[in-house]
């Protein structure tokens, strides 16, 4: 886009109502997640976020001078984007703009002006003295304004007042936003006390973490999910947050765990696994396998961890959710696994010379995709048992090995007496077969078949010249 058209786009976006801007932002985020028109969606989303943060002049200022950014800084660890529903301990990033505009307009306009004046003084003097205190004061004022509008008043039109803030998603985020702003000092202190990384959430570590979070301001029902979210971000395996719930309940029985406030940790772990399973299914449908192995491992470990460390009933809410995750993942994986042998046969099928046209070619991109799918089946073997795909994975992998091995040998032999008109196509088939051998049998076997193909071609040329 030229500068002129970019300016026109930004002017148009700036004229939209706040609710329309939030809706449009969310739709472009969803389009990017689906892989649809990512270049256009990313560009428009970038311009929309610039409009949300302020004018071009404001953009030129250091981002630490952005009053909304300073206000909402404690929320950063908990913000999510995209179309997945938030779990406890998460807040839509798109909710911040409507809340900021409401604070500016109705919620706490005097406090906003006071805070902006403090920022202006800091810019003029070139020092941040007093800015931290002004930010903390403003955060508490914003939290008080949020709690005030979120609390119904007898005789008042509560729903109409809330509608001035934003749509339903924003209203759902109001109290969580206020709670985090109110407890920002306790959260900062917790952040400083937590280890940078928790590779294995052992008994000693759960003990130290439980001591760190034993702060009255962090133990409320509203704040506990955010506290657990901070801990989960430190865990190499986030599902292990359930160990904290088990420790607090002094039992692995799901009903005893659920009876404690820390039962929310299990709900959060299940939610994250469910979202991961949905992402995995989406990647598979789009033929994107770059992160499939990583996602499969995380999903496998999480499902196994919940099944072995918690005493779950099949008919309980948690038990049913875990079974649903396994079933949905199994169905998605099985459907894709079942399609792989057919794709391999279509590429390696040895047709008669008369059925091969002079310009016939093997699609290189299809070979790449099929090789990735074979590797996908191989990865699935590692996690097949826990994800209920053991039988189909083992059968398919065995069939692939048998078919590719025999097809490669047959194709290599065909090079010894290949017709000159079909030689290029046969060679492409052999190259595809060797590529598949590399995935199924390893590099040494693939190299061996590559040398056999070269020898077959050399022998065919010698025989042709002799004739």
C-alpha positions as CSV (number, residue, x, y, z in Angstrom):
1,X,0.0,0.0,0.0
2,X,1.1,3.6,-0.7
3,X,1.3,6.1,2.1
4,X,-1.8,7.7,0.9
5,X,-3.9,4.6,0.9
6,X,-2.5,3.6,4.3
7,X,-3.6,7.0,5.7
8,X,-7.0,6.5,4.2
9,X,-7.3,3.1,5.8
10,X,-6.2,4.5,9.2
11,X,-8.7,7.4,8.9
12,X,-11.5,4.9,8.2
13,X,-10.6,2.7,11.1
14,X,-10.4,5.7,13.4
15,X,-13.9,6.7,12.5
16,X,-15.4,3.3,13.6
17,X,-17.2,3.1,16.9
18,X,-15.1,1.4,19.7
19,X,-17.2,-1.8,19.6
20,X,-16.8,-2.1,15.8
21,X,-13.0,-1.6,16.2
22,X,-12.9,-4.4,18.9
23,X,-15.0,-6.7,16.7
24,X,-12.9,-6.0,13.6
25,X,-9.7,-6.6,15.5
26,X,-10.9,-9.9,16.8
27,X,-12.1,-11.1,13.3
28,X,-8.6,-10.3,11.8
29,X,-6.9,-12.2,14.7
30,X,-9.1,-15.2,13.9
31,X,-8.3,-14.9,10.2
32,X,-4.6,-15.0,11.0
33,X,-5.1,-18.1,13.2
34,X,-6.9,-19.8,10.3
35,X,-4.1,-18.9,7.9
36,X,-6.4,-16.9,5.7
37,X,-5.0,-13.8,3.9
38,X,-2.4,-13.5,6.6
39,X,-0.5,-10.7,4.8
40,X,-3.6,-8.4,4.4
41,X,-5.0,-9.4,7.9
42,X,-1.6,-8.7,9.6
43,X,-1.3,-5.3,7.9
44,X,-4.8,-4.1,8.7
45,X,-4.5,-5.5,12.3
46,X,-1.3,-3.5,12.7
47,X,-3.0,-0.3,11.5
48,X,-6.0,-0.9,13.7
49,X,-3.7,-1.4,16.8
50,X,-2.0,1.9,15.9
51,X,-5.4,3.6,15.9
52,X,-6.3,1.9,19.2
53,X,-3.1,3.1,20.8
54,X,-3.5,6.7,19.6
55,X,-2.6,9.1,16.8
56,X,0.6,9.2,14.7
57,X,2.1,11.8,17.1
58,X,1.4,9.6,20.1
59,X,2.9,6.7,18.3
60,X,6.2,8.6,17.9
61,X,6.4,9.0,21.7
62,X,8.2,6.3,23.7
63,X,5.7,3.5,24.5
64,X,6.4,4.1,28.2
65,X,4.6,7.5,27.7
66,X,1.4,5.8,26.7
67,X,-1.0,6.2,29.6
68,X,-3.1,3.2,28.6
69,X,-0.1,1.0,28.3
70,X,1.2,2.1,31.8
71,X,-2.2,1.6,33.3
72,X,-2.7,-1.9,31.9
73,X,0.9,-3.1,32.3
74,X,0.0,-5.5,35.2
75,X,-2.4,-7.2,32.8
76,X,0.3,-8.1,30.2
77,X,1.0,-11.7,31.5
78,X,-2.7,-12.6,31.3
79,X,-3.7,-11.1,27.9
80,X,-4.8,-13.4,25.1
81,X,-5.6,-12.8,21.5
82,X,-7.6,-14.8,18.9
83,X,-10.9,-16.6,19.0
84,X,-10.3,-19.1,21.8
85,X,-12.5,-18.4,24.8
86,X,-10.5,-17.2,27.9
87,X,-10.1,-19.5,30.8
88,X,-10.0,-18.2,34.4
89,X,-6.8,-16.2,34.7
90,X,-7.0,-14.8,31.2
91,X,-8.3,-11.5,29.7
92,X,-9.0,-10.5,26.1
93,X,-6.5,-8.0,24.8
94,X,-9.2,-6.5,22.7
95,X,-11.1,-5.6,25.9
96,X,-8.5,-3.0,27.0
97,X,-9.4,-0.4,24.4
98,X,-13.1,-0.1,25.3
99,X,-12.2,-0.1,29.0
100,X,-9.6,2.7,28.5
101,X,-12.1,4.8,26.5
102,X,-14.8,4.3,29.1
103,X,-12.4,5.4,31.8
104,X,-11.4,8.4,29.7
105,X,-15.0,9.3,29.0
106,X,-17.1,8.3,32.0
107,X,-15.3,6.0,34.5
108,X,-12.5,8.2,35.9
109,X,-12.0,11.2,33.6
110,X,-10.5,13.4,36.3
111,X,-8.0,10.7,37.3
112,X,-7.1,10.2,33.6
113,X,-6.3,13.9,33.2
114,X,-4.3,13.9,36.4
115,X,-2.2,10.9,35.3
116,X,-1.7,12.4,31.8
117,X,-0.4,15.6,33.5
118,X,2.0,13.5,35.6
119,X,3.3,11.9,32.3
120,X,3.7,15.4,30.7
121,X,5.7,16.6,33.7
122,X,7.9,13.5,33.4
123,X,8.6,14.2,29.7
124,X,9.3,17.9,30.3
125,X,11.8,17.2,33.2
126,X,13.3,14.1,31.6
127,X,12.9,12.2,34.9
128,X,10.6,9.5,36.0
129,X,10.6,10.6,39.7
130,X,7.1,10.2,41.1
131,X,5.8,8.4,37.9
132,X,5.7,5.0,39.5
133,X,3.6,6.4,42.4
134,X,1.3,8.2,40.0
135,X,0.8,5.0,38.0
136,X,0.0,3.0,41.1
137,X,-2.5,5.6,42.2
138,X,-4.1,5.7,38.8
139,X,-4.4,1.9,38.7
140,X,-6.2,1.8,42.1
141,X,-8.5,4.6,40.9
142,X,-9.3,2.7,37.7
143,X,-10.0,-0.5,39.7
144,X,-12.3,1.4,42.0
145,X,-14.2,2.9,39.0
146,X,-14.5,-0.6,37.4
147,X,-15.8,-2.2,40.6
148,X,-18.3,0.6,41.0
149,X,-19.9,0.1,37.6
150,X,-19.7,-3.7,37.8
151,X,-21.7,-3.7,41.1
152,X,-25.5,-3.5,40.7
153,X,-27.2,-0.5,42.5
154,X,-30.8,-0.9,43.6
155,X,-33.0,1.1,41.4
156,X,-30.3,1.8,38.8
157,X,-30.2,0.7,35.2
158,X,-27.2,-1.6,35.6
159,X,-27.3,-3.2,32.1
160,X,-27.5,0.2,30.4
161,X,-24.5,1.5,32.3
162,X,-22.5,-1.6,31.4
163,X,-23.5,-1.3,27.8
164,X,-21.6,2.1,27.7
165,X,-18.4,0.2,28.4
166,X,-18.5,-2.3,25.6
167,X,-20.0,-5.6,24.3
168,X,-20.5,-8.8,26.4
169,X,-16.9,-10.0,26.1
170,X,-15.6,-6.7,27.5
171,X,-18.2,-6.8,30.4
172,X,-17.0,-10.3,31.3
173,X,-13.4,-9.0,31.5
174,X,-14.3,-6.0,33.7
175,X,-14.0,-7.5,37.1
176,X,-10.9,-9.5,36.3
177,X,-9.3,-6.3,34.9
178,X,-10.2,-4.4,38.1
179,X,-9.0,-7.2,40.3
180,X,-5.5,-7.4,38.7
181,X,-5.1,-3.6,38.8
182,X,-6.1,-3.6,42.5
183,X,-3.6,-6.4,43.4
184,X,-0.8,-5.2,41.1
185,X,1.7,-4.7,44.0
186,X,1.1,-8.2,45.4
187,X,1.5,-9.6,41.9
188,X,4.7,-7.8,41.3
189,X,6.1,-9.1,44.6
190,X,5.0,-12.7,43.6
191,X,6.7,-12.3,40.2
192,X,9.9,-11.5,42.0
193,X,9.7,-14.5,44.3
194,X,8.8,-17.1,41.7
195,X,11.7,-19.0,40.0
196,X,12.3,-18.1,36.4
197,X,11.7,-21.7,35.3
198,X,10.2,-24.9,36.9
199,X,11.3,-27.9,34.8
200,X,9.8,-30.4,37.2
201,X,7.2,-29.3,39.7
202,X,8.4,-31.5,42.5
203,X,7.2,-31.6,46.1
204,X,9.8,-29.2,47.3
205,X,8.9,-26.7,44.6
206,X,5.2,-27.0,45.2
207,X,5.9,-26.3,48.9
208,X,8.0,-23.2,48.1
209,X,5.4,-21.9,45.6
210,X,2.5,-22.4,48.0
211,X,4.4,-20.4,50.5
212,X,5.1,-17.6,48.0
213,X,1.4,-17.3,47.0
214,X,0.2,-17.4,50.6
215,X,-0.7,-13.7,50.6
216,X,-4.2,-12.6,51.6
217,X,-4.5,-10.2,48.6
218,X,-3.7,-13.2,46.2
219,X,-6.0,-15.8,47.9
220,X,-9.3,-14.4,46.8
221,X,-11.5,-16.3,44.4
222,X,-11.1,-13.6,41.8
223,X,-7.3,-13.4,42.1
224,X,-6.3,-17.1,42.5
225,X,-6.7,-17.9,38.8
226,X,-4.2,-15.1,37.9
227,X,-1.8,-16.3,40.6
228,X,-2.0,-19.8,39.1
229,X,-1.5,-18.4,35.6
230,X,1.8,-16.8,36.7
231,X,2.9,-20.1,38.1
232,X,1.9,-22.0,34.9
233,X,4.0,-19.6,32.8
234,X,7.1,-20.7,34.8
235,X,6.3,-24.4,34.3
236,X,8.0,-26.3,31.5
237,X,4.9,-28.6,31.6
238,X,1.9,-26.3,32.5
239,X,-0.4,-29.2,33.2
240,X,1.7,-29.8,36.3
241,X,-0.2,-27.0,38.0
242,X,-2.6,-29.7,39.2
243,X,0.1,-30.8,41.6
244,X,-0.4,-27.6,43.6
245,X,-4.2,-28.4,43.8
246,X,-3.5,-31.9,44.9
247,X,-1.1,-30.6,47.6
248,X,-3.6,-28.1,48.9
249,X,-6.3,-30.8,49.0
250,X,-3.9,-33.4,50.5
251,X,-5.6,-35.9,48.2
252,X,-5.7,-36.9,44.5
253,X,-9.4,-37.6,44.7
254,X,-11.1,-35.2,42.3
255,X,-14.0,-34.4,44.5
256,X,-11.7,-33.4,47.4
257,X,-9.6,-31.4,45.0
258,X,-12.6,-29.7,43.5
259,X,-13.9,-28.8,47.0
260,X,-10.9,-26.5,47.5
261,X,-10.4,-23.1,45.8
262,X,-7.4,-24.6,44.1
263,X,-9.6,-26.9,42.1
264,X,-9.7,-24.2,39.5
265,X,-6.1,-25.3,38.6
266,X,-7.5,-28.5,37.1
267,X,-10.1,-26.6,35.2
268,X,-7.4,-24.3,33.8
269,X,-5.1,-27.2,32.9
270,X,-8.0,-29.0,31.0
271,X,-8.9,-25.7,29.2
272,X,-5.3,-25.3,28.0
273,X,-5.2,-28.9,26.8
274,X,-8.5,-28.5,25.0
275,X,-7.2,-25.3,23.2
276,X,-4.0,-27.1,22.3
277,X,-6.1,-30.0,20.9
278,X,-8.1,-27.6,18.8
279,X,-4.9,-25.9,17.5
280,X,-3.5,-29.3,16.6
281,X,-6.7,-30.2,14.7
282,X,-6.6,-26.9,12.9
283,X,-3.0,-27.4,11.9
284,X,-3.7,-30.9,10.6
285,X,-6.7,-29.6,8.5
286,X,-4.5,-26.9,6.9
287,X,-1.6,-29.3,6.3
288,X,0.7,-27.4,8.7
289,X,2.9,-30.0,10.4
290,X,5.8,-27.8,11.7
291,X,4.6,-27.9,15.3
292,X,2.6,-31.1,15.3
293,X,5.3,-33.1,17.1
294,X,5.6,-30.5,19.8
295,X,1.9,-30.2,20.3
296,X,1.4,-34.0,20.3
297,X,4.0,-34.4,23.0
298,X,2.5,-31.6,25.2
299,X,-1.0,-33.1,24.7
300,X,0.2,-36.6,25.3
301,X,2.0,-35.7,28.5
302,X,-0.8,-33.5,29.8
303,X,-3.5,-36.2,29.2
304,X,-1.3,-38.9,30.8
305,X,-0.5,-36.6,33.7
306,X,-4.1,-35.8,34.5
307,X,-5.1,-39.5,34.1
308,X,-2.3,-40.8,36.4
309,X,-2.0,-38.1,39.0
310,X,-5.7,-37.4,39.6
311,X,-8.3,-40.0,40.5
312,X,-10.9,-38.9,37.9
313,X,-14.3,-40.6,37.4
314,X,-15.4,-41.2,33.8
315,X,-18.8,-39.7,34.6
316,X,-17.6,-36.5,36.3
317,X,-17.3,-33.1,34.5
318,X,-13.5,-33.2,34.5
319,X,-13.5,-36.9,33.5
320,X,-15.8,-36.2,30.6
321,X,-13.8,-33.2,29.4
322,X,-10.6,-35.3,29.4
323,X,-12.3,-38.1,27.5
324,X,-13.6,-35.5,25.0
325,X,-10.1,-34.2,24.4
326,X,-8.8,-37.7,23.8
327,X,-11.7,-38.6,21.5
328,X,-11.5,-35.4,19.4
329,X,-7.8,-35.7,19.0
330,X,-8.0,-39.4,18.2
331,X,-10.6,-38.8,15.5
332,X,-8.6,-35.9,13.9
333,X,-5.3,-37.9,13.9
334,X,-6.9,-41.1,12.7
335,X,-8.6,-39.4,9.8
336,X,-5.3,-37.9,8.6
337,X,-3.3,-41.1,9.2
338,X,-5.8,-43.1,7.1
339,X,-5.2,-40.8,4.2
340,X,-1.4,-41.2,4.0
341,X,-1.1,-44.6,2.3
342,X,-3.4,-43.5,-0.6
343,X,-1.2,-40.4,-1.2
344,X,2.0,-42.5,-1.2
345,X,0.4,-45.0,-3.7
346,X,-0.7,-42.3,-6.0
347,X,2.9,-41.0,-6.3
348,X,4.7,-44.3,-6.5
349,X,2.3,-46.4,-8.5
350,X,4.2,-47.9,-11.4
351,X,2.1,-47.2,-14.5
352,X,2.6,-48.7,-17.9
353,X,4.7,-46.6,-20.3
354,X,1.7,-46.1,-22.6
355,X,-0.1,-44.4,-19.7
356,X,2.6,-41.8,-19.1
357,X,2.5,-38.7,-21.3
358,X,5.7,-37.2,-22.6
359,X,5.5,-34.1,-20.3
360,X,4.3,-36.0,-17.2
361,X,5.8,-34.7,-13.9
362,X,5.7,-35.7,-10.3
363,X,4.6,-32.6,-8.2
364,X,7.5,-31.7,-5.9
365,X,5.2,-29.9,-3.5
366,X,3.0,-33.0,-3.2
367,X,6.1,-35.1,-2.5
368,X,7.1,-32.6,0.3
369,X,3.6,-32.8,1.8
370,X,3.5,-36.6,1.6
371,X,6.9,-36.9,3.2
372,X,5.7,-34.6,6.0
373,X,2.7,-36.8,6.5
374,X,4.8,-39.9,6.7
375,X,6.9,-38.2,9.3
376,X,3.6,-37.2,11.0
377,X,2.6,-40.9,11.2
378,X,6.0,-41.8,12.7
379,X,5.6,-39.1,15.3
380,X,2.1,-40.4,16.2
381,X,3.6,-43.8,16.9
382,X,5.4,-42.3,19.9
383,X,2.1,-41.0,21.5
384,X,-0.4,-43.5,20.0
385,X,-1.3,-45.4,23.2
386,X,-2.3,-42.4,25.3
387,X,-4.2,-40.7,22.5
388,X,-6.1,-43.9,21.6
389,X,-4.7,-44.3,18.0
390,X,-2.4,-47.2,18.7
391,X,-3.9,-49.7,16.3
392,X,-4.4,-47.5,13.3
393,X,-0.9,-45.9,13.7
394,X,1.0,-49.2,14.0
395,X,-1.0,-50.7,11.1
396,X,-0.5,-47.7,8.8
397,X,3.2,-47.3,9.6
398,X,3.8,-51.0,8.9
399,X,1.8,-50.8,5.6
400,X,3.8,-47.8,4.6
401,X,7.1,-49.5,5.2
402,X,6.1,-52.6,3.3
403,X,4.7,-50.6,0.3
404,X,7.5,-48.1,0.0
405,X,10.3,-50.7,0.3
406,X,8.8,-52.9,-2.5
407,X,7.8,-49.9,-4.6
408,X,11.3,-48.4,-4.4
409,X,13.0,-51.6,-5.4
410,X,10.6,-52.1,-8.3
411,X,11.0,-48.5,-9.5
412,X,14.8,-48.8,-9.4
413,X,14.6,-52.0,-11.4
414,X,12.4,-50.2,-14.0
415,X,15.2,-47.8,-14.7
416,X,17.3,-50.6,-16.2
417,X,15.0,-50.8,-19.2
418,X,13.2,-47.5,-19.1
419,X,11.8,-45.9,-22.3
420,X,13.5,-42.6,-23.1
421,X,10.2,-40.9,-23.3
422,X,9.2,-41.8,-19.7
423,X,12.7,-41.7,-18.2
424,X,12.3,-38.3,-16.6
425,X,9.0,-39.3,-14.9
426,X,10.4,-42.6,-13.7
427,X,13.4,-40.8,-12.2
428,X,11.1,-38.4,-10.4
429,X,9.2,-41.3,-9.0
430,X,12.4,-42.9,-7.8
431,X,13.5,-39.7,-6.2
432,X,10.2,-39.4,-4.4
433,X,10.5,-43.0,-3.2
434,X,14.0,-42.5,-1.9
435,X,12.7,-39.4,0.0
436,X,10.1,-41.5,1.6
437,X,12.7,-44.2,2.5
438,X,14.7,-41.5,4.3
439,X,11.8,-40.9,6.6
440,X,10.8,-44.5,7.1
441,X,14.1,-46.3,7.2
442,X,16.8,-43.7,7.8
443,X,19.4,-41.9,5.7
444,X,21.7,-45.0,5.3
445,X,19.0,-47.0,3.5
446,X,17.9,-44.0,1.4
447,X,21.6,-43.5,0.3
448,X,21.8,-47.2,-0.6
449,X,18.7,-47.0,-2.8
450,X,20.0,-43.8,-4.3
451,X,23.2,-45.6,-5.4
452,X,21.2,-48.5,-6.7
453,X,19.2,-46.0,-8.8
454,X,22.4,-44.5,-10.2
455,X,23.8,-47.9,-11.1
456,X,20.5,-48.9,-12.8
457,X,20.6,-45.8,-15.0
458,X,24.3,-46.3,-15.8
459,X,23.6,-49.9,-16.8
460,X,20.6,-48.8,-18.9
461,X,22.7,-46.3,-20.8
462,X,25.6,-48.8,-21.4
463,X,23.1,-51.3,-22.7
464,X,21.5,-48.7,-25.0
465,X,24.9,-47.7,-26.5
466,X,25.9,-51.3,-27.0
467,X,22.7,-51.9,-28.8
